[in-house]
């Protein structure tokens, strides 16, 4: 194949011998896993005397002659690592230092430089893993270095003037490389004039995208100065609100205008720019976060990043959307201006800070298998450490109340499309500029819960007895919250109750009994069998295993797993555990009592108006 119209056949052995490649800031980090690298090495081990084509490399030729990698950076980075390992005086490999660099990723560039010099890198972890894997794979597979010239790439230059943002969108719709949030990131960054603005934007975006850690953990790689810039002196409050230009001025002065001596320059490699490589954080026995080593995410966020972007957009613009992340790219149509880019990135950072501080997470520190509900604040432990073990609210009673209210919503609404309670709560927190106390949050959560129940009831409380097959789970979970908050003395250890996922509505006296029942059994009457007093929530496995058992048999089964029942079910079990068992009269009294609790709660917690934030 000959070179024509921007297309050129290039040998792997010489791809880094003459030309220079740059991976732009909007591209994702190096992310190939061992299986990807293993497949590439195995292909090289099979090279013969014929040409072998690895695929295409799509580039944009810049004015300085360098090639900006548009598509194919994962393979290209792997090739640079592999060829650097194989390079020696006797090989026919042509590779020069800095022939592949990452834009504004100094930590990644340092790793590539170490590899070029035949040194093993230690971070970022993905590149270090890539190097170690390839060293081992090259030991296991016999590669004839002289035959690498038979391995070819087709380098394709996009035409001059191509709208790269449009190209990224096309790649995204075809399911290739970039995700929707990366497309939006690249298009917003393109509106910023200065490279330092784009770098700051990218740093914030990448840090916010890691939803399994606190935002304070994601800035300050080995240094604390970045946290000092972004947060207050205890790192437990956010300084800049929506002032991008103010933050950029301070940040640029700190990292672009300062004269460094040689020691400072070496240390500078571990500053804010390196958070784009992904900070490496471990947890020590004292629950203090340092910035060396690696660890799995301790926290599980209720929202993924793409959904979080939709929430931030709605909060910033006041235009509430359906929170369907499949429509993320469409949502940002018409938003690609410099003003919007600056405003959005600062709103993203501010919302992320409040999200971490005020929204519940699943914490796997103490119970690695199932986790526990957590609402904690990150704060400074020392100049070098960040601690995440302090409850967001000091008053234990109020803190537990918020924890139960939020976990009630969390187990009810499992899709980001239905978690508008998070939107409502963040909205009032933003209106208050983060200066909100526990009682206000409790009030807002109760108002939202009450509104959810009223929306279902629609002014007809008897609907709970007439529409049993369609009773929404929020009704049951609000009821469990009320029983917990009232410390119902009939339920042992009620103070220890935590919400768990119970998605299935169960008829305590079953619709289709597995055992024989009396012909005149009053529960065969649809009015009785479908009464709210005869309903409770169970797990999916409980429903499939025990759904057709009679109440006494269910009681015997569920008594064995005391920790996995809803509070309403526990009351129903107590009523069943008597000589006359579960009767229609008991069931109706129970149902009326539960409905009265819900009515009182609804009357006491009417909706208030939250001022829109501009």
C-alpha positions in Angstrom: 0.0 0.0 0.0 1.4 3.4 -0.9 0.9 6.7 0.9 -2.1 8.7 -0.5 -4.5 11.2 0.8 -3.2 11.3 4.3 -3.0 7.5 4.6 0.3 5.8 5.3 1.5 2.3 6.0 4.0 2.4 8.9 6.1 -0.4 10.3 5.8 -1.0 14.1 9.6 -1.2 14.3 10.0 2.4 13.1 6.8 4.1 14.1 8.6 6.0 16.9 11.8 6.6 15.0 11.0 9.9 13.2 7.6 11.2 14.1 6.3 12.5 17.5 2.8 11.7 18.8 0.9 13.4 21.5 -2.1 12.0 23.3 -4.4 15.0 24.0 -5.8 15.8 27.4 -9.4 14.9 26.5 -8.4 11.3 25.8 -8.9 8.7 28.5 -6.0 7.4 30.5 -4.1 4.3 29.5 -6.5 1.5 30.3 -5.5 -1.7 28.5 -5.6 -4.8 30.7 -3.4 -7.9 30.7 -5.6 -9.8 28.3 -5.2 -7.0 25.7 -1.5 -6.9 26.0 -1.3 -10.7 25.9 -3.2 -10.8 22.6 -0.8 -8.3 21.1 2.3 -10.2 22.2 0.9 -13.5 20.9 0.3 -11.9 17.5 3.9 -10.7 17.4 5.2 -14.1 18.4 3.5 -15.6 15.3 5.0 -13.1 12.8 6.4 -14.6 9.6 7.8 -13.3 6.4 4.5 -11.7 5.4 3.0 -8.4 6.4 0.7 -8.4 9.4 -1.7 -5.4 9.9 -2.5 -4.5 13.4 -5.2 -1.9 12.5 -5.5 1.8 12.0 -4.1 4.8 13.9 -6.1 8.0 13.3 -4.3 11.2 13.9 -4.6 15.0 13.4 -1.4 16.6 12.2 -0.7 19.7 14.2 1.0 22.9 13.0 4.2 22.0 14.8 4.4 18.7 12.9 3.4 16.5 15.8 0.6 14.0 15.4 -2.3 14.3 17.8 -3.7 10.8 18.4 -7.5 10.8 17.7 -8.1 7.1 17.9 -5.8 4.2 18.7 -3.9 5.6 21.7 -4.3 2.4 23.8 -2.5 0.3 21.2 0.1 3.0 20.5 1.0 3.4 24.2 1.4 -0.4 24.5 3.6 -0.4 21.5 5.8 2.3 22.9 6.3 0.3 26.2 6.9 -2.9 24.3 9.4 -1.4 21.9 11.3 0.4 24.7 11.7 -2.9 26.5 13.0 -4.7 23.3 15.2 -1.8 22.2 18.9 -2.5 22.3 22.0 -1.9 20.1 21.5 -5.1 18.0 17.8 -4.6 17.3 16.4 -2.9 14.2 13.9 -0.9 16.4 14.0 2.8 15.9 12.6 4.7 18.8 13.5 8.1 20.2 12.8 9.6 23.6 9.6 11.7 24.0 8.3 10.4 20.7 5.1 9.6 22.6 3.9 12.0 25.2 0.7 12.7 27.1 -0.6 16.3 27.1 -0.7 17.6 30.6 -0.1 14.2 32.2 3.4 14.7 33.7 3.2 11.5 35.8 2.5 9.4 32.7 5.2 11.1 30.8 7.7 10.4 33.6 6.7 6.7 33.5 7.3 6.6 29.7 10.6 8.2 30.1 11.6 5.7 32.8 10.6 2.8 30.5 12.5 4.3 27.6 15.6 4.3 29.8 15.0 0.6 30.7 13.7 1.5 34.2 10.6 0.0 35.8 8.0 2.7 36.6 6.0 2.6 39.8 3.1 4.9 38.9 0.6 5.6 37.4 -0.5 2.1 38.2 -2.0 1.3 34.8 1.3 2.0 33.0 3.4 0.2 35.7 1.1 -2.8 35.3 1.5 -2.6 31.5 5.3 -2.6 31.8 5.4 -5.5 34.2 3.0 -7.6 32.2 4.9 -7.0 29.0 8.2 -7.9 30.6 6.8 -11.2 31.7 5.0 -11.8 28.4 8.2 -11.2 26.5 9.9 -13.8 28.6 7.1 -16.3 28.0 6.9 -15.7 24.2 9.7 -15.9 21.7 9.5 -12.8 19.5 11.9 -12.3 16.6 12.6 -8.6 17.0 13.9 -8.4 13.4 10.4 -9.5 12.2 8.6 -6.6 13.8 9.1 -4.7 10.6 6.5 -7.0 9.2 3.9 -5.7 11.7 2.2 -2.6 10.2 -0.2 0.1 11.2 -2.2 2.2 8.8 -1.9 5.8 9.9 -4.7 8.0 8.7 -4.6 11.7 9.0 -8.0 13.4 9.3 -8.4 16.2 6.7 -7.4 19.7 7.8 -10.2 21.5 9.4 -12.1 18.4 10.5 -14.4 19.0 13.4 -12.8 16.6 15.9 -15.6 17.1 18.3 -18.0 15.7 15.7 -15.6 12.9 15.1 -15.6 12.0 18.8 -19.4 11.9 18.7 -19.4 9.5 15.8 -16.9 7.3 17.6 -19.2 7.3 20.6 -22.3 6.3 18.7 -20.4 3.4 17.2 -19.4 2.2 20.7 -15.7 3.0 20.2 -13.2 4.4 22.7 -14.8 7.6 24.0 -17.8 7.5 26.4 -20.5 10.2 26.4 -19.0 12.1 29.2 -15.6 12.2 27.5 -17.2 13.6 24.3 -18.8 16.4 26.4 -15.5 17.0 28.2 -13.6 17.4 25.0 -16.2 19.8 23.5 -16.3 22.0 26.5 -12.5 22.1 26.8 -12.3 23.2 23.2 -14.1 26.4 24.2 -11.3 27.5 26.6 -8.6 29.7 25.1 -5.6 29.0 27.3 -3.9 25.6 27.7 -3.7 26.2 31.5 -7.4 26.7 31.6 -8.0 23.4 29.7 -5.6 21.6 32.0 -7.3 22.9 35.1 -10.7 22.0 33.6 -9.5 18.5 32.8 -8.0 18.0 36.3 -11.3 18.9 38.0 -13.4 16.8 35.6 -11.2 13.7 36.0 -11.2 14.1 39.8 -15.0 14.4 39.9 -15.4 11.4 37.6 -14.2 9.0 40.3 -17.4 8.5 42.3 -16.1 5.9 44.7 -13.8 8.3 46.6 -14.2 11.7 48.3 -13.2 14.6 46.1 -10.6 15.7 48.7 -8.9 12.3 48.1 -8.7 12.9 44.4 -6.6 16.1 44.6 -3.1 16.5 46.0 -0.9 13.6 44.8 1.8 13.4 47.4 1.4 17.1 48.1 -1.2 19.1 50.1 -1.0 22.4 48.3 -3.8 21.5 45.9 -6.1 20.8 48.7 -5.1 24.1 50.4 -6.0 25.9 47.2 -9.4 24.3 46.6 -10.6 23.8 50.2 -10.4 25.6 53.5 -7.5 25.0 55.9 -9.1 21.9 57.3 -10.1 20.6 53.8 -13.7 20.3 55.0 -15.2 23.2 53.1 -15.0 24.3 49.5 -13.6 27.8 48.7 -14.3 28.8 45.2 -18.0 28.2 44.6 -18.4 29.1 40.9 -15.4 31.4 40.3 -13.4 29.7 37.6 -11.3 32.7 36.7 -10.4 33.3 40.3 -9.3 29.7 40.8 -7.4 29.6 37.5 -5.5 32.8 38.4 -4.3 31.3 41.7 -3.6 27.9 40.2 -1.8 29.3 37.2 0.4 31.4 39.4 1.2 28.4 41.6 2.1 26.0 38.8 3.1 28.1 35.8 4.6 31.3 37.0 6.8 30.1 39.9 10.6 29.8 39.4 11.7 26.4 40.7 15.1 25.1 41.6 16.0 21.6 40.6 14.7 19.9 43.8 11.4 21.8 43.5 11.1 20.7 39.8 11.5 17.1 40.8 8.9 17.5 43.5 6.6 19.4 41.1 6.0 16.2 39.1 3.6 15.2 41.9 1.4 18.3 41.9 -2.2 18.9 40.7 -1.5 18.1 37.1 -0.8 14.5 38.1 -4.2 13.9 39.5 -5.2 13.4 35.9 -3.3 10.2 36.1 -5.5 9.1 38.9 -4.3 9.4 42.5 -3.1 6.4 44.3 -4.5 6.2 47.8 -4.4 3.6 50.4 -6.3 3.2 53.7 -4.2 2.5 56.8 -5.4 0.9 60.0 -6.3 4.3 61.4 -8.7 5.1 58.6 -6.4 7.9 57.5 -5.8 8.4 53.7 -2.4 9.1 52.5 -1.4 9.4 48.9 0.9 6.6 48.2 0.0 3.1 47.1 -3.3 1.9 45.8 -6.6 0.6 47.2 -10.0 -0.5 45.9 -12.8 2.0 46.3 -14.1 1.9 49.9 -17.4 3.7 49.0 -20.1 2.9 46.6 -21.9 6.0 45.2 -25.7 6.0 44.4 -24.9 7.8 41.1 -22.5 6.9 38.3 -20.6 9.9 36.8 -22.7 10.3 33.7 -25.9 10.4 35.8 -24.2 12.9 38.1 -23.4 15.2 35.2 -27.2 15.3 34.4 -28.0 16.2 38.0 -25.4 19.0 38.0 -26.8 20.3 34.7 -30.3 20.4 36.2 -29.1 22.0 39.4 -27.1 24.7 37.5 -29.7 25.5 34.8 -32.9 24.9 36.8 -34.0 22.7 34.0 -34.9 19.3 35.6 -34.5 16.5 33.1 -35.4 12.8 33.1 -31.9 11.8 34.3 -31.6 9.2 31.6 -27.8 9.1 30.9 -28.4 7.8 27.4 -29.5 11.3 26.5 -26.5 12.9 28.1 -24.9 14.2 24.8 -28.3 15.6 23.6 -28.7 17.4 26.9 -25.6 19.5 26.3 -26.5 20.5 22.8 -26.2 24.3 22.5 -24.1 24.6 25.6 -20.6 24.7 24.1 -19.5 28.2 24.9 -16.6 29.5 27.0 -18.9 30.9 29.6 -20.9 27.7 30.0 -17.7 25.6 30.2 -16.3 27.7 33.0 -19.6 27.8 34.9 -20.3 24.1 34.5 -16.9 22.8 35.7 -17.1 24.9 38.9 -20.7 23.8 39.5 -19.5 20.2 39.0 -16.8 20.6 41.6 -19.1 22.4 44.1 -21.9 19.8 43.6 -19.4 17.0 44.0 -18.1 18.4 47.3 -21.7 18.7 48.7 -22.7 15.3 47.2 -19.8 13.6 49.1 -20.6 15.4 52.3 -24.4 15.2 52.4 -25.4 12.2 50.3 -25.4 8.6 51.6 -22.9 6.0 50.4 -22.3 2.3 50.9 -19.2 1.9 53.0 -17.2 -1.3 52.7 -14.5 -0.6 55.3 -15.9 -2.8 58.2 -18.2 -5.1 56.3 -16.4 -5.9 53.1 -19.1 -8.2 51.7 -22.3 -6.2 52.3 -21.1 -2.8 53.5 -23.0 -0.4 55.7 -24.7 2.9 55.2 -22.4 5.8 55.6 -22.6 9.6 55.8 -19.2 11.0 56.6 -17.1 14.2 56.0 -13.5 14.2 54.9 -11.2 16.5 56.8 -7.6 17.2 57.4 -5.8 14.9 59.8 -2.3 16.4 59.4 -0.4 18.2 56.6 0.0 14.9 54.9 -3.2 12.9 55.7 -6.9 13.1 55.0 -9.3 11.4 57.3 -12.8 10.0 56.4 -14.2 8.7 59.7 -16.3 11.6 61.1 -20.0 11.7 60.8 -21.3 14.7 58.8 -23.5 15.7 61.7 -22.3 15.8 65.3 -25.6 15.0 66.9 -25.9 11.2 66.8 -29.7 11.2 66.9 -30.0 13.6 64.0 -27.3 11.9 62.1 -29.0 8.5 62.4 -32.3 10.1 61.4 -30.8 11.4 58.1 -29.0 8.1 57.5 -32.3 6.2 57.8 -34.2 8.7 55.7 -31.7 8.6 52.9 -31.2 4.8 53.0 -35.0 4.5 52.8 -34.9 6.4 49.5 -31.8 4.5 48.3 -33.4 1.0 48.7 -36.6 2.2 47.1 -35.2 4.0 44.1 -32.3 2.1 42.6 -32.1 3.7 39.2 -30.5 7.2 38.7 -33.6 8.1 36.7 -35.7 7.8 39.8 -33.4 9.4 42.4 -34.8 12.9 42.2 -34.7 13.0 46.0 -31.0 13.6 45.6 -31.8 16.5 43.2 -34.2 18.0 45.7 -31.8 17.7 48.6 -28.8 19.1 46.7 -30.9 22.0 45.4 -31.7 23.2 48.9 -28.0 22.7 50.0 -26.9 24.8 47.1 -29.4 27.5 47.9 -28.0 27.5 51.4 -24.5 27.6 50.0 -23.7 24.5 52.1 -24.6 26.2 55.3 -27.3 23.8 56.3 -28.0 22.1 59.5 -29.3 18.6 60.2 -32.9 19.7 61.0 -33.2 21.3 57.6 -32.1 18.2 55.8 -34.4 16.0 57.9 -37.3 18.4 57.1 -36.5 18.3 53.4 -36.2 14.5 53.2 -39.5 14.1 55.1 -41.2 16.5 52.8 -40.0 14.6 49.8 -41.1 11.3 51.4 -44.5 12.7 52.2 -44.9 14.0 48.7 -44.0 10.6 47.2 -46.7 8.9 49.4 -49.3 11.5 48.5 -48.5 11.2 44.8 -49.4 7.6 45.0 -52.4 7.9 47.3 -53.9 10.8 45.3 -56.2 11.8 48.2 -57.7 8.3 48.4 -56.2 6.5 51.4 -58.6 3.6 50.9 -56.6 3.0 47.7 -54.1 1.1 49.9 -56.8 -1.6 50.5 -58.2 -1.6 47.0 -55.1 -1.5 44.8 -52.8 -3.9 46.7 -51.0 -5.3 43.7 -49.8 -1.8 42.7 -48.8 -0.3 46.1 -45.5 1.4 45.5 -42.5 0.3 47.6 -42.0 3.8 48.9 -45.2 3.5 50.9 -43.8 0.4 52.7 -40.4 1.9 53.3 -41.8 5.2 54.6 -43.9 3.1 57.0 -40.8 1.2 58.2 -39.0 4.6 58.7 -41.9 5.8 60.9 -41.9 2.6 63.0 -38.1 3.0 63.5 -38.3 6.7 64.3 -41.1 6.0 66.8 -39.0 3.2 68.4 -42.0 0.9 68.4 -41.6 -1.2 71.6 -43.3 -4.2 70.1 -40.2 -4.8 67.9 -37.1 -6.1 69.6 -33.8 -4.4 68.8 -35.6 -1.8 66.7 -32.8 0.7 67.2 -30.4 -1.5 65.3 -32.7 -1.6 62.2 -31.1 -0.7 58.8 -32.8 -0.5 55.5 -32.1 -3.3 53.1 -33.2 -4.0 49.5 -36.7 -5.6 49.6 -38.1 -5.1 46.1 -41.0 -7.6 46.2 -44.5 -7.1 47.6 -45.6 -10.2 49.5 -49.2 -11.3 50.5 -48.7 -12.6 54.0 -51.7 -14.9 53.6 -50.8 -16.1 50.1 -52.9 -15.6 46.9 -52.2 -19.1 45.8 -51.5 -21.3 48.9 -49.1 -24.2 48.6 -50.9 -26.1 51.4 -54.6 -27.0 51.5 -56.9 -24.4 53.1 -60.5 -24.5 54.3 -63.1 -23.8 51.7 -64.5 -21.0 53.9 -61.1 -19.5 54.6 -61.9 -15.7 54.8 -58.6 -14.9 53.2 -59.9 -16.3 49.9 -62.1 -13.2 49.7 -60.2 -10.8 47.4 -61.1 -7.9 49.7 -59.2 -9.5 52.6 -56.3 -11.1 50.7 -55.5 -7.7 49.0 -55.9 -5.6 52.1 -52.9 -3.4 53.0 -52.7 -5.1 56.3 -51.9 -8.4 54.5 -49.0 -6.9 52.6 -45.3 -6.5 53.3 -42.0 -6.2 51.4 -39.6 -9.1 51.1 -36.4 -9.8 49.1 -36.7 -11.5 45.7 -35.3 -14.8 47.1 -37.7 -14.7 50.0 -40.6 -14.2 47.6 -39.7 -17.0 45.3 -39.0 -19.5 48.2 -41.8 -18.7 50.6 -44.4 -16.7 48.7 -47.0 -19.5 48.6 -46.6 -20.7 52.2 -49.4 -20.1 54.7 -48.7 -17.4 57.4 -47.6 -19.9 60.2 -45.2 -21.7 57.8 -43.8 -18.3 56.7 -43.3 -17.3 60.3 -41.3 -20.5 60.9 -39.1 -19.8 57.9 -38.6 -16.1 58.5 -37.9 -16.5 62.2 -34.6 -18.2 61.2 -33.3 -15.0 59.5 -34.3 -12.4 62.0 -32.0 -9.7 60.6 -33.6 -9.6 57.1 -37.2 -8.6 57.6 -38.9 -5.2 57.3 -40.4 -3.8 60.4 -43.9 -4.1 59.1 -43.2 -7.8 58.6 -41.9 -8.2 62.1 -45.2 -6.8 63.4 -47.1 -9.3 61.2 -45.0 -12.1 62.5 -45.7 -11.2 66.1 -49.5 -11.2 65.3 -49.1 -14.7 63.7 -47.2 -16.1 66.6 -50.3 -16.9 68.7 -52.7 -19.9 69.0 -55.2 -18.3 66.7 -52.5 -17.3 64.2 -53.0 -14.7 61.5 -56.7 -13.7 61.3 -58.7 -11.3 59.2 -59.5 -9.1 62.3 -55.9 -8.9 63.3 -54.9 -8.1 59.7 -57.4 -5.3 59.4 -56.5 -3.7 62.7 -52.8 -3.9 61.7 -53.6 -2.3 58.3 -55.7 0.5 59.8 -52.9 1.3 62.3 -50.3 1.4 59.6 -52.4 3.6 57.3 -53.1 6.0 60.2 -49.3 6.4 60.7 -48.9 7.2 57.1 -51.8 9.7 57.1 -50.4 11.6 60.2 -46.9 11.7 58.6 -48.3 13.1 55.4 -50.3 15.7 57.2 -47.3 16.8 59.2 -44.9 17.2 56.3 -46.3 19.3 53.6 -44.3 20.5 50.6 -42.3 23.7 50.8 -41.0 25.8 48.0 -37.2 25.8 47.3 -35.8 28.9 45.7 -34.3 28.2 42.4 -30.5 28.6 42.1 -29.1 30.6 39.2 
